[in-house]
Amino acid sequence: MRILCVDDHAIFRQGVKQILLQHDRQTRIDEAATAEAAMQLAREARWDVVILDLSLPDRSGFQVLSELKQEQPGLPVVVLSMHGEDEYAIRALRNGASGYVTKESAPEELITAVQRVTRGGRYMTPALAEKLAFAMASPSTQAPHHVLSEREMEVLQLIGAGKSLKEIAALLSLSVKSVGTYRARVLEKMTMSTNADLIRYVVEHNLRL
């Protein structure tokens, strides 16, 4: 089995490797610390599963997830995140992740998740499965940010992080005009008026990158 582990913390990557190798010494595990390195490795070799952190220094892990699923729809991705299930799990699964595990989980959960997704299944805790079912059955009860597209969500989070339109444009490889358009859509969809409203919302809903 070949596994690509994408996380910007070297010590954490080593921990993941140790957990997986203790279970199966034949596993080959390569590492990437950035989104750019992850995408390059993903294109250079065949992988059985990608273990992906959402907080990367150069791009959002959600953007990496989107690119991976566009280029290799059948590639299983397990999100391994510091963010709790209430914050990002449903969004990750809706955008193509095969599993979601928090970094506070027991090592056995990661092993189980990898085994299940490589067999074509999905991995989530029973509590998350219930939340996902409820979210899909009752979309009208969801928080306002759930109506945003993936790109609009990225712009919202970067505004929430205090980034200017110019900084966001550079981070997302967009023009400032395009970022301004996304910002306007976010404000309209969330019925808000100012960046201050958006920043407050990001903080209150713990959506910070």
TACOR-V8426 format. One line per field, one symbol per residue. ss: DSSP state (~ for helix, > for strand, _ for the rest). phi: phi as a letter, one per 20 degrees, with the letter a starting at -180 (. if undefined). burial: # if it has 16 or more other ideal C-beta (glycine too) atoms within 10 Angstrom, else .. A space follows every 10 residues. Layout:
# TACOR-V8426
ss = ???
phi = ???
burial = ???
This chain:
# TACOR-V8426
ss = _>>>>>___~ ~~~~~~~~~~ ~~~____>>> >>__~~~~~~ ~~~~____>> >>__>____> ~~~~~~~~~~ ~____>>>>> >___~~~~~~ ~~~~____>> >>____~~~~ ~~~~~~~~__ __>__~~~~~ ~~~~~~~_~~ ~__~~~~__~ ~~~~~~~~~~ ____~~~~~~ ~~___~~~~~ ~~~~~~~~~_ ____~~~~~~ ~~~~_____
phi = .dcdddbedf ffgfffgfff ffebfefdcd cbdcffffff ffeebedead dceeddfdbf ffffgfffff ecgeffcded cfefffecff ffffeofebc cefeffgfff ffffffffen eccbfgffgf ffffffecff effgffefff fffffgffff enffgfffgf fdlcffffff ffffffgffe lcdcffffff fgffdldff
burial = ..######.. ..#.###..# ........## ###.#.###. ##....#.## ####.#..## #########. ....###### #.#.#.#### ###.###### ###.....## ####.##... .###...#.. ##..#..... ....#..#.. ########## ..#.#..##. ##.#...##. .##.###..# .#..#..##. ##....#.#
